[in-house]
């Protein structure tokens, strides 16, 4: 009998393996946790996820634990401080995107729309269970991620293209894209039942 193997994308880096085994694909419903993850996925644009994962604690410290109420008050001086912080990606557009995303998050909230409720509505509030055998089968975007991307952009979010949004959906368990032979596929499936 074959021993189940985890998804190959995480390799053998202990941080990446831990992320794969305990975070990626597990349904997340907390508004602020989802906000943080969406912002971090936007920071990944053009980079590997492990780069951002290694800087996650630095991002939390730099961005007041991703508190949108605090982030929307960042002024030009604060932006310059962030651009000088070696613990995060020092890209002006990416720094400003987190501020714009905080504004979008608060505008949704002020309209009476919970962030989790808003995001999960694109998968009808139930994780999509995929059954891929090879990572070459896994899409980089789907109609759901395209719809979510458009809605987020309309709400003022940036760095939320369909590919970034699909990576976000995978990470937050809106889709279960663990390969079927990976032990985490079943774990994530059971969490959604």
N, C-alpha and C positions, 0 to 999 in steps of 0.2 A: 504494500500500500504506500502511495506517495505521501511524503510529509508536506502539509500545506506550506506554501511559500508566500511571504508578504509581497506586496506590489514592488516591482523592481525600481521604481523611480526614487525611492528613499535611500537606496544604496546601503552602506553600513555605517554612516556617520551616526553616532549615538543620539545626537540632538534630533536629526531627521527621522531616525527610527522611532524615537519616543513620540515625536509629533505624529507620525503615521499611525502608530499603535494606540494613541490616546486622544488625539484631537481630530485629525482629518476624517471627514465623513460622518462624524457624530452630530446628530441634530442639535443645533444651537438656536435657542429662542429668546435669549436675553437681548434687549434692545441695544444696550451699550456694548456688549460683547460683539454683536453683529456690526455695529458702527466701527469699532476698532478694526475688526477683520477686513471690512470693506476698504477702509483707509489703507491698511497695510498691503492689501492686494494691489491697490493702485500704486503704491510705492514700488512694487515689484516690476512694473512695466519696464521692459528691456533688461531685466536682471533675473537671476535665479531666485527661487523662493528661499533657499537656504541662506542667501545673503540677508534677506529681510528677517528671517527667523532668528538669525544670530544677533540682530540688532533690536529685537522686539522689546526687551527690557529698556533699552536706551530710548526707544520711541515712547514708551509709557512715561518715562521720566520727563522727556522733552515736551510732550503734549499733555501734561497734567492728567495722566491716566485716561486720555481720550474723553475728557469731560467736554461735551459740546458747548455748554454754557461758558466755560472758561476759554475755549479755543476761539469762539466767535469774537472775543474781545482782543485778540492778538492784533497789535498795531505794527507799524513798519519797523520799529525798534526791535520788537519781539521776533519778527520775521528775519531780521539781520542776525539776531542771536542764534536762531535755528540754523541759518545758513552757515554759521561758523562752528556748529556742533559736529565734531567728527564721529559721533555715535549714531548719526542718522544719514540718510541719503541727502546730500546738500544740493538739491536741485530746486530752483526757485518755483517752477511750475508745480512740482510735487509738494513743496511746503505749502504753497497757497491752496492747493487742492484740498488739503485736510481742513483748512479754514472754510473753504466753500462748502465742503461736505458737512461740516458742523452746522453751517447756516441752513443747508437743505434739510438736515435732520430735525433742527428746531422748527423750521417752517412746517414740516409734516406734522410734528407733534402739536404745534399751535392750531393746526387744522383738525386736530382730534384723531390723527392717524398714527397708531403705534408703529414703530419702525419694523419690528418683527412681523406684525400683522401684514404690513405693506409688502415686505419681501416674500414671506411665505405664501402670499396669495398667488404668486406666479407659478407655484407648483401645487395649487389647490390645497395648501396646508398639510401636505403629506409628501414625505420624501419619495422621489422617483427611484425605483429599484432597478438598476441596470445589471446586466449579466455578461460583462465583458470577459473574454478569456485572454486577450492580449491588449497591451496598452495601445497598440496601433489602431484598435477599434474605437477607442474613446474619443469622442468629438472634442473640439476646442471651443465650440459654441453651439447653441441649440436655439430653437424658436423661443423657448422660455427665457434663456439668457439674453436674447435679442430684445424681447419685450421688456424685461427688467431693466436692461441698459437704457432703453429709450425713456422709460418712466423715471429712472433716476436722473437722467440728463434734464428732463423736463422740470424736475424738482431742484435743479441747480447743482447737482453732483458732477464732479469731473474725475477723470481717470477711471471711468466705469464703462469702457467699451464691452461688447459682448464676450470677448475672450477673457478679459479680467473678471467680468461678472460670472462667467461659467466656472472659473477657478475658485471664486468665492463660494459659489453654490456647492461645488464639490467639497470644499473645506468645511463648510457649515452644515453638511448633511442634507442639503436640499435635494441632492442627488447622491446615490450610493454608487460611486465609481471605483470602489475597491474591486480588483479582479476576483472572479468567483472562487479561485483557488486560494485566495488570501484569507486567513482566519478572520480578519477584520470585516470582511464582507458580511458574514453571518452576524457578527457582533453588532454592526451598524444596522442591519436589517432588524434584529431583535429590539434595538433601542427605539425603532420607529413604530413598533406594534403596540 
